[in-house]
Amino acid sequence: MALWEVYYTATSVEEAVRLLADYGERARIVAGGTDLLVEIEHHTRTPAALIDITRIGGLDELRLREDGLIHMGPMVTHAQAASSPLLQEHALPLAQACWWVGGPALRNRGTIAGNLVTASPANDTITALRALDATITLRSVRGERQIPISDFYTGVRRTVMAPDELLTGVSFRALKAPYKGVYLKLGLRRVLAIAVTNVAIVLGIEEGKVTTARITLGSVAPTIIRAPEAETALLQHPLDDATIEQAAELAAQAARPIDDVRGSAWFRKEEVVALVRRGLQALAQNQPRLDLPQPEAMPLLWGKSRCRPRLSGPTIAHHNEGDEPIQCRVNGENVAVRGANGKTLLHMLRNDLGLVGSKVGCEEGECGACTIWMDGVAVLACLTPAPRAHGTNIVTIEGLSKDGELHPVQQAFVEEDAVQCGYCTPGFVMSAANLLEEHPHPNREQIIAALSGNLCRCTGYYKIITAVEKASETKGEK
């Protein structure tokens, strides 16, 4: 069954908004697609048309303007933001939030704009951007408008966006002295977990006292909320233990959580206290980075690429029932695939090209078994529309070995007995091999972070980590 009727690869913002105007509610914008593809697979959304904006030049812009505002385009990915020296220095809560979204391959495709538009009260970046007091720019054929993020959300997964509008930018004031901020999250595991609770805090501190305060809470109400009484309790006070404790307790009083499968309302309120306390203590000690790696040390799984989108020529339409081929290079060979225009890339690779090494696991971006490389970047084939592969260079597990010789990671997996059932192994190998392209001699923490988007139910991971360590030594010798 086709997941959509037609897939447009737009070449300009003007073309994208024109298509939105033509289709209205029957179309959806796709950038990373990491939320949208799951919704389509679950029949939560059934769009007739997908409008891909990933090939439009300049939409991944991330810069500090002369007016002191940081501007982000709609194609800025979580990986790009987390590793941005600009954001780590002047918008730390957002960089931290992006680092804790999904796993590496998901962060390579998922965008901040998509996170905003999905509008879940548990989404990480909304909490951070609300604390940064961001403004969202929307565009349609009717013109452009700017919406404060505080006015953007109307309920659970609901926004003020009209069906014909495209989010074209997000802007907020760069944090410079005396302002600083922090983001914290509790999930049921460290990665690949929706927030049970998350918190972002931005403070201005002058002469040892708090002069401005914004505390935002996620996953404790229908939308991301602020904690005004807690903010007021901080003003004109030093960040001593008593002030911090009072603010943390007042923040919990602002929360309106529910009981669900991830946690009870009582537990969420208790976690608000704990997270706000930790965040304020980190700011008081001037140590807000917590465990966020430095940009140059982050294992992004970009390989040797700069993770820049490859631009397209004229607008392309791939119809589900049409004869337009998906033309790309797969494992060093040029291919033209027909009949895959309404599928995910995973099913095109497996069913149309017979490359069954990439596994069908969760099909929600939560297991990593389908990890491949697209233009040198590790991505999840299950959450990538097949037409997105048009004009790209794809590498699957079948293409990793050269001239009959195993890749050092593959050889190390054999020698270290890092395989049991083997179902997850292709994804692990692809992630690990990409890591070694990026960081030839990673430390243990980098290896763990790089493999955090891949799940294994058999090995306990120790042998896998040891194999990657061995592969890095072998690759270095060669």
ZAMARGU-4260 file (C-alpha; in steps of 0.2 Angstrom, whole numbers, plus 5000, padded with zeros to 4 digits):
<rodrens>
0) 5000/5000/5000 | 5007/5017/4995 | 5010/5029/5009 | 5006/5045/4999 | 5000/5049/4981
5) 5014/5061/4975 | 5031/5066/4982 | 5037/5084/4977 | 5055/5089/4978 | 5053/5108/4979
10) 5067/5119/4973 | 5062/5135/4981 | 5052/5142/4996 | 5040/5150/4983 | 5037/5133/4975
15) 5034/5125/4991 | 5021/5137/4997 | 5012/5137/4980 | 5010/5118/4982 | 5004/5120/5000
20) 4991/5132/4993 | 4986/5120/4979 | 4984/5105/4991 | 4979/5113/5007 | 4976/5100/5021
25) 4980/5086/5009 | 4998/5090/5009 | 5012/5090/5022 | 5029/5097/5022 | 5043/5084/5024
30) 5061/5089/5030 | 5068/5076/5041 | 5051/5066/5041 | 5056/5058/5058 | 5039/5062/5066
35) 5029/5063/5050 | 5033/5046/5043 | 5028/5037/5059 | 5011/5046/5059 | 5009/5041/5041
40) 5014/5023/5045 | 5001/5023/5059 | 4988/5031/5049 | 4987/5046/5060 | 4990/5057/5045
45) 4985/5052/5027 | 4992/5065/5016 | 4990/5065/4997 | 5006/5075/4994 | 5022/5076/5002
50) 5032/5092/4999 | 5051/5089/5002 | 5060/5105/5006 | 5077/5097/5009 | 5085/5102/4993
55) 5081/5121/4994 | 5097/5131/4996 | 5100/5141/5012 | 5086/5133/5023 | 5100/5126/5035
60) 5106/5143/5039 | 5111/5145/5057 | 5119/5162/5061 | 5120/5177/5073 | 5114/5193/5065
65) 5120/5210/5068 | 5104/5214/5079 | 5110/5201/5091 | 5097/5188/5086 | 5101/5170/5081
70) 5092/5165/5066 | 5088/5147/5061 | 5081/5140/5045 | 5069/5126/5044 | 5082/5113/5038
75) 5093/5115/5054 | 5094/5098/5061 | 5096/5092/5079 | 5114/5086/5075 | 5118/5103/5067
80) 5111/5113/5082 | 5119/5102/5095 | 5136/5103/5088 | 5135/5122/5084 | 5149/5132/5093
85) 5137/5147/5091 | 5122/5138/5100 | 5134/5130/5113 | 5140/5147/5117 | 5125/5158/5115
90) 5110/5146/5116 | 5116/5132/5127 | 5098/5126/5132 | 5094/5123/5114 | 5110/5114/5110
95) 5107/5103/5125 | 5089/5099/5120 | 5095/5094/5103 | 5108/5082/5109 | 5095/5072/5119
100) 5083/5070/5104 | 5083/5052/5098 | 5100/5044/5092 | 5113/5050/5080 | 5105/5044/5064
105) 5088/5052/5069 | 5096/5068/5074 | 5105/5069/5057 | 5088/5070/5048 | 5076/5077/5061
110) 5074/5096/5061 | 5070/5109/5075 | 5056/5116/5064 | 5048/5098/5063 | 5049/5097/5082
115) 5041/5113/5084 | 5027/5109/5071 | 5023/5092/5078 | 5018/5101/5094 | 5020/5087/5107
120) 5021/5094/5125 | 5035/5082/5127 | 5046/5088/5113 | 5063/5094/5119 | 5067/5109/5108
125) 5050/5118/5112 | 5054/5119/5130 | 5071/5126/5126 | 5065/5138/5113 | 5051/5144/5125
130) 5064/5148/5138 | 5074/5158/5125 | 5058/5167/5120 | 5059/5163/5102 | 5049/5170/5088
135) 5043/5159/5073 | 5041/5165/5055 | 5027/5157/5044 | 5025/5160/5026 | 5011/5157/5013
140) 5006/5164/4996 | 4996/5176/5007 | 5012/5183/5015 | 5023/5181/5030 | 5019/5183/5049
145) 5029/5181/5065 | 5022/5172/5080 | 5029/5173/5097 | 5032/5155/5103 | 5021/5159/5118
150) 5006/5161/5106 | 5010/5147/5094 | 5002/5132/5103 | 4984/5130/5106 | 4983/5113/5114
155) 4991/5095/5112 | 4998/5094/5095 | 4989/5110/5089 | 4996/5126/5083 | 4990/5142/5075
160) 4998/5137/5058 | 4986/5137/5044 | 4987/5122/5032 | 4995/5132/5018 | 5009/5139/5029
165) 5027/5134/5030 | 5038/5138/5045 | 5053/5147/5037 | 5063/5153/5052 | 5065/5153/5071
170) 5074/5168/5079 | 5079/5172/5097 | 5091/5184/5106 | 5108/5176/5109 | 5112/5173/5127
175) 5127/5185/5132 | 5132/5191/5149 | 5123/5192/5161 | 5112/5179/5154 | 5114/5160/5154
180) 5103/5145/5153 | 5102/5126/5155 | 5091/5112/5149 | 5088/5095/5158 | 5077/5080/5154
185) 5071/5064/5162 | 5067/5050/5150 | 5065/5031/5154 | 5082/5029/5147 | 5096/5041/5142
190) 5093/5041/5123 | 5078/5036/5111 | 5066/5041/5125 | 5052/5054/5125 | 5053/5065/5140
195) 5044/5060/5156 | 5048/5078/5161 | 5060/5092/5154 | 5065/5109/5160 | 5073/5124/5153
200) 5079/5139/5163 | 5086/5156/5157 | 5092/5168/5170 | 5100/5185/5170 | 5112/5187/5185
205) 5119/5204/5190 | 5129/5208/5206 | 5125/5191/5213 | 5106/5192/5211 | 5094/5186/5198
210) 5087/5200/5188 | 5077/5190/5175 | 5070/5173/5175 | 5061/5161/5163 | 5058/5143/5168
215) 5049/5132/5156 | 5042/5115/5159 | 5038/5101/5146 | 5027/5085/5147 | 5018/5092/5162
220) 5003/5101/5154 | 4994/5101/5137 | 5008/5113/5130 | 5025/5119/5136 | 5022/5130/5151
225) 5031/5143/5161 | 5032/5143/5180 | 5029/5162/5184 | 5028/5160/5203 | 5045/5151/5203
230) 5052/5165/5192 | 5046/5178/5204 | 5053/5169/5219 | 5070/5170/5211 | 5070/5189/5207
235) 5082/5200/5217 | 5088/5185/5226 | 5105/5176/5226 | 5105/5158/5220 | 5107/5151/5237
240) 5101/5134/5243 | 5085/5142/5251 | 5080/5152/5235 | 5083/5137/5224 | 5073/5125/5235
245) 5058/5138/5235 | 5059/5140/5217 | 5059/5122/5213 | 5044/5118/5224 | 5034/5133/5216
250) 5039/5126/5199 | 5031/5110/5203 | 5015/5119/5208 | 5014/5126/5191 | 5014/5108/5183
255) 4997/5100/5178 | 5003/5083/5173 | 4993/5067/5169 | 4996/5049/5173 | 5002/5039/5157
260) 5013/5024/5153 | 5029/5034/5156 | 5025/5041/5173 | 5012/5046/5185 | 5007/5064/5188
265) 5014/5063/5206 | 5031/5057/5199 | 5031/5070/5186 | 5029/5084/5199 | 5043/5077/5210
270) 5054/5077/5194 | 5050/5095/5191 | 5057/5099/5208 | 5072/5088/5205 | 5076/5095/5188
275) 5073/5113/5192 | 5084/5111/5208 | 5098/5103/5197 | 5097/5117/5184 | 5097/5131/5196
280) 5112/5123/5205 | 5121/5121/5189 | 5119/5139/5185 | 5124/5145/5203 | 5140/5135/5201
285) 5142/5142/5183 | 5143/5124/5177 | 5128/5123/5165 | 5136/5112/5152 | 5132/5097/5162
290) 5137/5082/5151 | 5136/5090/5134 | 5151/5086/5124 | 5161/5099/5115 | 5157/5101/5097
295) 5173/5094/5090 | 5171/5079/5101 | 5153/5075/5097 | 5150/5058/5087 | 5138/5065/5074
300) 5140/5050/5061 | 5142/5063/5047 | 5157/5053/5041 | 5168/5064/5031 | 5154/5075/5024
305) 5148/5092/5031 | 5130/5086/5031 | 5125/5099/5019 | 5109/5095/5009 | 5112/5091/4990
310) 5103/5104/4980 | 5091/5099/4966 | 5087/5106/4949 | 5070/5108/4943 | 5055/5103/4954
315) 5053/5084/4953 | 5037/5075/4956 | 5037/5056/4960 | 5019/5049/4958 | 5015/5033/4966
320) 5007/5026/4950 | 5019/5036/4939 | 5034/5029/4929 | 5046/5042/4936 | 5062/5033/4942
325) 5071/5036/4958 | 5089/5038/4951 | 5103/5036/4963 | 5120/5027/4966 | 5119/5012/4978
330) 5135/5004/4984 | 5144/5011/4969 | 5132/5007/4956 | 5120/5018/4947 | 5102/5012/4948
335) 5085/5018/4942 | 5071/5011/4952 | 5052/5012/4947 | 5037/5007/4957 | 5045/5013/4974
340) 5038/5031/4973 | 5026/5028/4988 | 5037/5018/4999 | 5051/5021/5012 | 5069/5020/5007
345) 5070/5004/5018 | 5057/4995/5008 | 5064/5001/4991 | 5081/4994/4996 | 5075/4977/5002
350) 5060/4974/4990 | 5066/4983/4974 | 5085/4981/4975 | 5086/4965/4985 | 5097/4973/4998
355) 5090/4964/5013 | 5105/4968/5025 | 5096/4983/5031 | 5083/4976/5043 | 5065/4980/5046
360) 5064/4982/5065 | 5053/4995/5073 | 5050/5006/5058 | 5049/5021/5070 | 5067/5026/5072
365) 5069/5018/5088 | 5081/5003/5085 | 5094/5008/5072 | 5093/4991/5063 | 5090/5000/5046
370) 5105/5012/5047 | 5112/5016/5031 | 5123/5031/5024 | 5115/5044/5012 | 5128/5056/5005
375) 5140/5050/5018 | 5128/5053/5033 | 5121/5039/5044 | 5102/5040/5042 | 5087/5028/5046
380) 5080/5021/5030 | 5063/5017/5039 | 5060/5035/5041 | 5067/5041/5024 | 5055/5042/5010
385) 5061/5033/4995 | 5060/5048/4983 | 5072/5057/4995 | 5086/5046/4988 | 5084/5053/4971
390) 5101/5060/4966 | 5110/5054/4981 | 5124/5041/4985 | 5118/5027/4996 | 5129/5014/5005
395) 5121/4999/5014 | 5129/4985/5024 | 5132/4976/5007 | 5143/4990/5001 | 5154/4992/5016
400) 5167/4978/5012 | 5179/4982/4997 | 5186/4969/4985 | 5180/4955/4995 | 5189/4961/5011
405) 5179/4964/5027 | 5178/4982/5034 | 5189/4983/5050 | 5172/4985/5060 | 5165/4969/5052
410) 5181/4959/5055 | 5182/4965/5073 | 5164/4960/5076 | 5169/4942/5070 | 5185/4942/5081
415) 5177/4949/5096 | 5161/4938/5095 | 5150/4954/5095 | 5136/4945/5086 | 5122/4934/5094
420) 5106/4933/5084 | 5113/4946/5072 | 5097/4955/5067 | 5104/4972/5074 | 5122/4969/5068
425) 5120/4978/5051 | 5114/4994/5059 | 5128/4993/5073 | 5141/4990/5059 | 5135/5005/5049
430) 5135/5017/5064 | 5152/5011/5070 | 5160/5012/5053 | 5154/5030/5051 | 5160/5034/5068
435) 5178/5029/5063 | 5177/5039/5047 | 5173/5054/5058 | 5184/5050/5073 | 5197/5037/5069
440) 5202/5035/5087 | 5186/5037/5097 | 5186/5035/5116 | 5174/5024/5125 | 5162/5038/5128
445) 5161/5043/5110 | 5158/5025/5105 | 5144/5023/5117 | 5136/5039/5111 | 5138/5034/5093
450) 5130/5018/5095 | 5116/5025/5107 | 5103/5024/5092 | 5106/5006/5090 | 5097/4993/5101
455) 5103/4975/5104 | 5093/4963/5114 | 5106/4949/5115 | 5124/4955/5119 | 5123/4967/5133
460) 5134/4979/5121 | 5150/4975/5130 | 5157/4965/5115 | 5151/4977/5103 | 5160/4991/5111
465) 5176/4981/5112 | 5174/4977/5094 | 5173/4995/5089 | 5189/4999/5100 | 5198/4985/5091
470) 5192/4991/5074 | 5199/5008/5078 | 5216/5001/5081 | 5216/4990/5066 | 5210/5004/5055
475) 5224/5015/5062 | 5237/5002/5058 | 5231/5001/5040
</rodrens>
